[in-house]
């Protein structure tokens, strides 16, 4: 995520107007996201297109294990509800 966040920061600091969204993606009743949908679209002050991306970033450890799909004793964890 840091790569894309840095790209957005650079675009904003360069004077672009940027529409930036990050949305978590969940699987079933899990409370930890499997990943994040990230998108940004920017317009330069002269009206030309600036930053432009739409990506999915998996919620992974450096080992490649996805935090949103981990299990404990064969049971998906964590699950439940949030307030």
DSSP file (Angstrom, degrees, kcal/mol; ACC not computed):
  #  RESIDUE AA STRUCTURE BP1 BP2  ACC     N-H-->O    O-->H-N    N-H-->O    O-->H-N    TCO  KAPPA ALPHA  PHI   PSI    X-CA   Y-CA   Z-CA
    1    1 A X     >        0   0    0      0, 0.0     4,-2.7     0, 0.0     3,-0.3   0.000 360.0 360.0 360.0 -32.9    0.0    0.0    0.0
    2    2 A X  H  >  +     0   0    0      1,-0.2     4,-2.6     2,-0.2     5,-0.2   0.865 360.0  57.0 -58.1 -37.8    2.9    2.3    0.8
    3    3 A X  H  > S+     0   0    0      1,-0.2     4,-1.7     2,-0.2    -1,-0.2   0.935 112.0  40.9 -58.3 -47.3    3.9    2.6   -2.9
    4    4 A X  H  > S+     0   0    0     -3,-0.3     4,-2.2     2,-0.2    -2,-0.2   0.873 112.8  53.7 -72.2 -37.2    0.4    3.8   -3.9
    5    5 A X  H  X S+     0   0    0     -4,-2.7     4,-2.4     1,-0.2    -1,-0.2   0.897 109.3  50.2 -62.1 -38.9    0.1    6.1   -0.9
    6    6 A X  H  X S+     0   0    0     -4,-2.6     4,-2.6    -5,-0.2    -2,-0.2   0.881 107.7  53.4 -65.8 -38.2    3.4    7.7   -1.8
    7    7 A X  H  X S+     0   0    0     -4,-1.7     4,-2.2    -5,-0.2    -2,-0.2   0.912 110.1  47.4 -62.0 -42.1    2.2    8.2   -5.4
    8    8 A X  H  X S+     0   0    0     -4,-2.2     4,-2.6     2,-0.2     5,-0.2   0.928 111.4  50.8 -65.3 -45.2   -0.9   10.0   -4.1
    9    9 A X  H  X S+     0   0    0     -4,-2.4     4,-2.7     1,-0.2     5,-0.2   0.932 110.8  48.8 -57.1 -47.3    1.2   12.2   -1.8
   10   10 A X  H  X S+     0   0    0     -4,-2.6     4,-1.4     1,-0.2    -1,-0.2   0.899 111.4  49.8 -61.3 -41.6    3.5   13.1   -4.6
   11   11 A X  H  <>S+     0   0    0     -4,-2.2     5,-2.4     2,-0.2    -1,-0.2   0.921 112.5  46.4 -64.0 -44.6    0.6   14.0   -6.9
   12   12 A X  H ><5S+     0   0    0     -4,-2.6     3,-1.8     1,-0.2    -2,-0.2   0.922 111.5  51.1 -64.2 -44.2   -1.1   16.2   -4.3
   13   13 A X  H 3<5S+     0   0    0     -4,-2.7    -1,-0.2     1,-0.3    -2,-0.2   0.769 105.0  58.1 -65.8 -24.1    2.2   17.9   -3.4
   14   14 A X  T 3<5S-     0   0    0     -4,-1.4    -1,-0.3    -5,-0.2    -2,-0.2   0.468 127.2-100.1 -83.0  -2.2    2.7   18.6   -7.2
   15   15 A X  T < 5S+     0   0    0     -3,-1.8    -3,-0.2     1,-0.3     2,-0.2   0.540  71.9 147.0  99.0   7.9   -0.7   20.4   -7.2
   16   16 A X      < -     0   0    0     -5,-2.4     2,-0.6    -6,-0.2    -1,-0.3  -0.483  50.0-128.5 -75.5 147.3   -3.0   17.8   -8.6
   17   17 A X  E     -A   43   0A   0     26,-2.3    26,-2.0    -2,-0.2     2,-0.4  -0.883  38.3-166.4 -88.6 120.5   -6.6   17.6   -7.5
   18   18 A X  E     -A   42   0A   0     -2,-0.6     2,-0.7    24,-0.2    24,-0.2  -0.937  26.3-157.0-122.6 130.6   -6.9   13.9   -6.5
   19   19 A X  E     +A   41   0A   0     22,-2.7    22,-1.8    -2,-0.4     2,-0.4  -0.932  29.6 179.2 -98.5 115.3   -9.9   11.7   -5.9
   20   20 A X  E     +A   40   0A   0     -2,-0.7     2,-0.4    20,-0.2    20,-0.2  -0.974   8.4 176.2-127.5 128.3   -8.5    8.9   -3.7
   21   21 A X  E     -A   39   0A   0     18,-2.7    18,-2.4    -2,-0.4     2,-0.4  -0.985  12.3-174.3-133.8 145.6  -10.3    5.9   -2.2
   22   22 A X  E     +A   38   0A   0     -2,-0.4     2,-0.4    16,-0.2    16,-0.2  -0.983  11.5 180.0-135.1 123.8   -9.3    2.9   -0.2
   23   23 A X  E     -A   37   0A   0     14,-2.6    14,-3.1    -2,-0.4     2,-0.1  -0.989  23.9-129.0-128.4 128.2  -12.0    0.2    0.6
   24   24 A X  E     -A   36   0A   0     -2,-0.4     2,-0.5    12,-0.2    12,-0.2  -0.436  17.3-145.6 -71.2 148.9  -11.4   -3.0    2.6
   25   25 A X  E     -A   35   0A   0     10,-2.8     9,-2.6    -2,-0.1    10,-1.1  -0.977  17.7-166.6-118.0 123.4  -12.5   -6.3    1.0
   26   26 A X        -     0   0    0     -2,-0.5     2,-0.5     7,-0.3     7,-0.1  -0.665  14.7-141.4-108.3 162.4  -13.9   -8.9    3.4
   27   27 A X    >   -     0   0    0      5,-0.3     3,-1.7    -2,-0.2     5,-0.1  -0.976  62.3 -49.8-124.8 116.1  -14.6  -12.6    3.0
   28   28 A X  T 3  S-     0   0    0     -2,-0.5    -2,-0.1     1,-0.2    51,-0.0  -0.331 115.6 -22.2  61.4-134.5  -17.7  -14.0    4.7
   29   29 A X  T 3  S+     0   0    0     -3,-0.1    51,-1.5    -2,-0.0    -1,-0.2   0.228  97.1 133.5 -95.6  13.8  -18.0  -13.2    8.4
   30   30 A X  B <   -C   79   0B   0     -3,-1.7    49,-0.3    49,-0.2     4,-0.1  -0.329  47.3-154.2 -65.9 146.0  -14.2  -12.5    8.8
   31   31 A X  S    S+     0   0    0     47,-1.3     2,-0.5     2,-0.1    48,-0.1   0.482  77.0  72.4-100.0  -4.9  -13.3   -9.3   10.7
   32   32 A X  S    S-     0   0    0     46,-0.5    -5,-0.3    36,-0.2    -2,-0.1  -0.947  88.7-118.4-109.6 128.5   -9.9   -8.9    9.0
   33   33 A X        -     0   0    0     -2,-0.5    -7,-0.3     1,-0.1    35,-0.2  -0.313   4.2-143.5 -67.0 146.9   -9.9   -7.8    5.4
   34   34 A X  S    S-     0   0    0     -9,-2.6    25,-2.7     1,-0.2     2,-0.3   0.670  76.9 -41.1 -78.3 -18.2   -8.4  -10.1    2.7
   35   35 A X  E     -AB  25  58A   0    -10,-1.1   -10,-2.8    23,-0.3     2,-0.4  -0.980  61.7 -93.7 175.5-171.6   -7.2   -6.9    1.0
   36   36 A X  E     -AB  24  57A   0     21,-2.5    21,-2.9    -2,-0.3     2,-0.6  -0.992  15.6-140.8-135.1 133.3   -7.9   -3.4   -0.1
   37   37 A X  E     -AB  23  56A   0    -14,-3.1   -14,-2.6    -2,-0.4     2,-0.4  -0.842  30.2-174.7 -88.2 123.3   -9.3   -1.8   -3.3
   38   38 A X  E     +AB  22  55A   0     17,-3.0    17,-2.9    -2,-0.6     2,-0.3  -0.967   8.8 167.6-123.6 136.3   -7.3    1.4   -3.9
   39   39 A X  E     +AB  21  54A   0    -18,-2.4   -18,-2.7    -2,-0.4     2,-0.3  -0.998   7.8 178.1-146.5 149.1   -7.9    3.9   -6.6
   40   40 A X  E     -AB  20  53A   0     13,-2.3    13,-2.3    -2,-0.3     2,-0.4  -0.988   4.3-176.8-149.1 140.9   -6.8    7.4   -7.4
   41   41 A X  E     -AB  19  52A   0    -22,-1.8   -22,-2.7    -2,-0.3     2,-0.3  -0.983  13.7-171.7-139.1 126.5   -7.5    9.8  -10.2
   42   42 A X  E     -A   18   0A   0      9,-3.0     8,-3.2    -2,-0.4     2,-0.4  -0.871  15.5-154.7-123.8 154.0   -5.8   13.2  -10.5
   43   43 A X  E     -AB  17  49A   0    -26,-2.0   -26,-2.3    -2,-0.3     6,-0.2  -0.994  20.0-135.2-124.4 128.2   -6.1   16.3  -12.6
   44   44 A X    >   -     0   0    0      4,-3.1     3,-2.2    -2,-0.4   -28,-0.1  -0.331  31.8-103.1 -74.6 163.8   -3.2   18.7  -13.1
   45   45 A X  T 3  S+     0   0    0      1,-0.3    -1,-0.1     2,-0.1   -29,-0.0   0.740 122.8  56.8 -62.4 -22.7   -3.7   22.4  -12.9
   46   46 A X  T 3  S-     0   0    0      2,-0.1    -1,-0.3     3,-0.0     3,-0.1   0.423 122.5-105.4 -87.8   2.3   -3.6   22.7  -16.7
   47   47 A X  S <  S+     0   0    0     -3,-2.2    -2,-0.1     1,-0.3     2,-0.1   0.349  77.7 131.9  93.7  -5.6   -6.5   20.2  -17.0
   48   48 A X        -     0   0    0      1,-0.1    -4,-3.1    -5,-0.1    -1,-0.3  -0.398  67.0 -92.0 -78.7 159.1   -4.4   17.2  -18.1
   49   49 A X  E     +B   43   0A   0     -6,-0.2    -6,-0.3     1,-0.1    -1,-0.1  -0.485  48.0 176.3 -71.5 135.4   -4.8   13.8  -16.5
   50   50 A X  E     +     0   0A   0     -8,-3.2    -1,-0.1     1,-0.4    -7,-0.1   0.276  51.4   6.9-106.7-126.3   -2.4   13.1  -13.6
   51   51 A X  E     +     0   0A   0    -10,-0.1    -9,-3.0   -44,-0.1    -1,-0.4  -0.273  64.7 174.0 -60.1 143.9   -2.2   10.1  -11.4
   52   52 A X  E     +B   41   0A   0    -11,-0.2     2,-0.3    -3,-0.1   -11,-0.2  -0.783  11.9 136.0-158.7 107.8   -4.5    7.2  -12.4
   53   53 A X  E     -B   40   0A   0    -13,-2.3   -13,-2.3    -2,-0.2     2,-0.3  -0.992  25.2-173.3-151.2 156.9   -4.6    3.8  -10.8
   54   54 A X  E     +B   39   0A   0     -2,-0.3     2,-0.3   -15,-0.2   -15,-0.2  -0.826  31.6 155.2-149.5 103.5   -7.2    1.2   -9.7
   55   55 A X  E     -B   38   0A   0    -17,-2.9   -17,-3.0    -2,-0.3     2,-0.5  -0.867  40.5-131.5-134.3 160.8   -5.6   -1.8   -7.9
   56   56 A X  E     -B   37   0A   0     -2,-0.3     2,-0.6   -19,-0.2   -19,-0.2  -0.976  21.0-163.7-111.1 128.1   -6.3   -4.6   -5.4
   57   57 A X  E     -B   36   0A   0    -21,-2.9   -21,-2.5    -2,-0.5     2,-0.0  -0.951  16.3-135.4-113.4 114.2   -3.7   -5.0   -2.6
   58   58 A X  E     -B   35   0A   0     -2,-0.6     2,-1.6   -23,-0.3   -23,-0.3  -0.365  18.3-120.1 -67.1 148.5   -3.8   -8.3   -0.7
   59   59 A X        +     0   0    0    -25,-2.7     8,-2.9   -27,-0.0     9,-0.6  -0.631  59.1 156.0 -87.9  78.6   -3.5   -8.1    3.1
   60   60 A X  B     -D   66   0C   0     -2,-1.6     6,-0.2     6,-0.3     2,-0.1  -0.796  43.4-131.9-116.1 150.0   -0.4  -10.3    3.2
   61   61 A X    >   -     0   0    0      4,-2.6     3,-2.0    -2,-0.3    -1,-0.0  -0.402  44.9 -97.8 -79.4 168.3    2.5  -10.8    5.6
   62   62 A X  T 3  S+     0   0    0      1,-0.3    -1,-0.1    -2,-0.1    -2,-0.0   0.709 125.3  64.1 -63.0 -18.6    6.0  -10.9    4.1
   63   63 A X  T 3  S-     0   0    0      2,-0.1    -1,-0.3     1,-0.0     3,-0.1   0.564 119.5-110.2 -79.3  -9.4    5.7  -14.7    4.1
   64   64 A X  S <  S+     0   0    0     -3,-2.0     2,-0.3     1,-0.3    -2,-0.1   0.361  73.4 138.8  94.3  -4.9    2.8  -14.5    1.6
   65   65 A X        -     0   0    0      1,-0.1    -4,-2.6    -5,-0.0     2,-0.6  -0.593  53.5-129.5 -75.6 131.1    0.2  -15.6    4.1
   66   66 A X  B >   -D   60   0C   0     -2,-0.3     3,-1.7    -6,-0.2    -6,-0.3  -0.716   7.6-150.7 -83.7 122.1   -3.0  -13.5    3.8
   67   67 A X  G >  S+     0   0    0     -8,-2.9     3,-0.7    -2,-0.6    -1,-0.1   0.784  94.5  59.2 -62.5 -27.7   -4.1  -12.2    7.2
   68   68 A X  G 3  S+     0   0    0     -9,-0.6    -1,-0.3   -35,-0.2   -34,-0.2   0.483 108.7  43.4 -82.5  -1.6   -7.7  -12.3    6.1
   69   69 A X  G <  S+     0   0    0     -3,-1.7    -1,-0.2   -36,-0.1    -2,-0.2   0.227  81.2 128.4-125.8  13.9   -7.7  -16.0    5.5
   70   70 A X    <   -     0   0    0     -3,-0.7     7,-2.3    -4,-0.2     2,-0.3  -0.310  40.4-156.1 -68.5 153.8   -5.8  -17.3    8.5
   71   71 A X  E     -E   76   0D   0      5,-0.3     2,-0.5    -2,-0.0     5,-0.2  -0.903  12.8-146.7-130.3 161.6   -7.3  -20.2   10.5
   72   72 A X  E >  S-E   75   0D   0      3,-3.1     3,-1.4    -2,-0.3     6,-0.0  -0.959  86.5 -16.8-128.3 110.9   -6.9  -21.4   14.1
   73   73 A X  T 3  S-     0   0    0     -2,-0.5     3,-0.1     1,-0.3    -1,-0.1   0.833 128.7 -53.3  64.0  31.7   -7.3  -25.2   14.5
   74   74 A X  T 3  S+     0   0    0      1,-0.2     2,-0.5     3,-0.0    -1,-0.3   0.404 117.5 112.7  84.0  -3.0   -8.9  -25.5   11.1
   75   75 A X  E <  S-E   72   0D   0     -3,-1.4    -3,-3.1     1,-0.0    -1,-0.2  -0.893  78.0-108.2-105.1 129.6  -11.5  -22.9   11.9
   76   76 A X  E     -E   71   0D   0     -2,-0.5     2,-0.3    -5,-0.2    -5,-0.3  -0.292  47.1-129.8 -54.9 132.6  -11.4  -19.5   10.1
   77   77 A X  S    S+     0   0    0     -7,-2.3    -7,-0.1     1,-0.2     2,-0.1  -0.995  71.9  24.4-141.0 145.0  -10.2  -16.8   12.4
   78   78 A X  S    S+     0   0    0     -2,-0.3   -47,-1.3     1,-0.1   -46,-0.5   0.645  76.7 147.7 -85.7 151.6  -11.0  -14.2   13.2
   79   79 A X  B     +C   30   0B   0    -49,-0.3     2,-0.3    -3,-0.1   -49,-0.2  -0.845  19.9  85.5-131.6 172.3  -14.7  -14.1   12.6
   80   80 A X        -     0   0    0    -51,-1.5     2,-0.3    -2,-0.3    -3,-0.0  -0.948  69.2 -62.7 136.1-156.0  -17.6  -12.4   14.2
   81   81 A X        -     0   0    0     -2,-0.3     2,-0.3   -50,-0.0   -50,-0.1  -0.905  31.0-139.6-130.6 159.5  -19.3   -9.1   14.0
   82   82 A X              0   0    0     -2,-0.3    -2,-0.0     1,-0.0     0, 0.0  -0.880 360.0 360.0-115.7 151.8  -18.3   -5.5   14.6
   83   83 A X              0   0    0     -2,-0.3    -1,-0.0     0, 0.0    -2,-0.0   0.515 360.0 360.0 -62.7 360.0  -20.5   -2.9   16.2
